Amino acid sequence: MVHIRFEGRSYDVAENQVGITAGMSDRAIKERLANHFDVKGSRFESYVIDRRPSGDLIVRPEAVYG
């Protein structure tokens, strides 16, 4: 499962819905997500991908404090 926080909304999608496979690089995952949301790849440039022990991915904007 891929959990995505994008433009203030949360989405849960299966890896095969967006073409993500095990072992893909962060860059490749971000490109697939940009295609899925029909936006430029640069929109996900500063996003963080957390890989959970369960195999799930959490894709979120980078946290900025202060």
KOLZARO-758649 format. One line per field, with one value per residue (C-alpha): z, x, y; residue in one letter. Coordinates in pm, whole numbers, plus 32768, in hexadecimal, padded with zeros to 4 digits. Each point is the difference from the previous one (the first is absolute). Layout:
residues N
up <- Z, ...
east <- X, ...
north <- Y, ...
rest <- a, ...
***
This chain:
residues 66
up <- 8000, 7FB7, 80E8, 7F5E, 8094, 7ED8, 7FF6, 8156, 7FB7, 8055, 7F04, 8025, 7EC0, 7FAF, 7F71, 7EBE, 7FCB, 7FD6, 7F72, 8131, 803A, 811D, 7FF1, 7F32, 804A, 80A8, 7EBD, 7F35, 8101, 7FF7, 7E83, 800B, 80FB, 7F2E, 7ED9, 80D6, 8074, 7EA8, 8081, 7FB5, 80A7, 80B5, 80D9, 80BE, 8006, 8170, 8071, 80EE, 7FCF, 813F, 7FC8, 8115, 807B, 7F86, 7E9A, 7FF5, 7F87, 8094, 7F14, 809F, 7FE9, 80B9, 815F, 8041, 8165, 8082
east <- 8000, 8072, 7F83, 8021, 7FCC, 7FDC, 7F70, 7F60, 7F53, 8054, 7FF3, 8031, 804F, 8084, 815F, 7F84, 7F0B, 8122, 8101, 80E2, 80CA, 80E1, 815D, 7FA9, 80CA, 7F5F, 8028, 7F48, 7EE7, 7FD6, 7FF0, 7EEF, 7F3A, 8021, 7F76, 7EE6, 7F99, 8041, 80F2, 8169, 8105, 808E, 7EC5, 8084, 816D, 8004, 7F20, 8080, 7FC7, 7FF0, 8029, 7F4E, 806D, 7EAE, 805F, 7F10, 8078, 7FA5, 8034, 7FE5, 8081, 8143, 7FB8, 807A, 801E, 803B
north <- 8000, 8161, 8111, 8157, 8159, 80ED, 8160, 7FDE, 7EB5, 7E99, 7EE5, 7E89, 7F46, 7EA7, 7FF4, 7F64, 8121, 80F1, 7F0C, 7FF1, 7EC5, 7F90, 8091, 8134, 8137, 812C, 80C3, 7EF6, 7FF1, 8179, 7FF7, 7EF6, 80CD, 813B, 7F3D, 7F76, 815C, 8097, 8107, 805C, 7F26, 812C, 800B, 7ED0, 806D, 8063, 7EE0, 7EF7, 7E8D, 7F33, 7E8C, 7F42, 7EA6, 7F7B, 8061, 8125, 8152, 8150, 8126, 8154, 8163, 8040, 8080, 8162, 8078, 815D
rest <- m, v, h, i, r, f, e, g, r, s, y, d, v, a, e, n, q, v, g, i, t, a, g, m, s, d, r, a, i, k, e, r, l, a, n, h, f, d, v, k, g, s, r, f, e, s, y, v, i, d, r, r, p, s, g, d, l, i, v, r, p, e, a, v, y, g
***
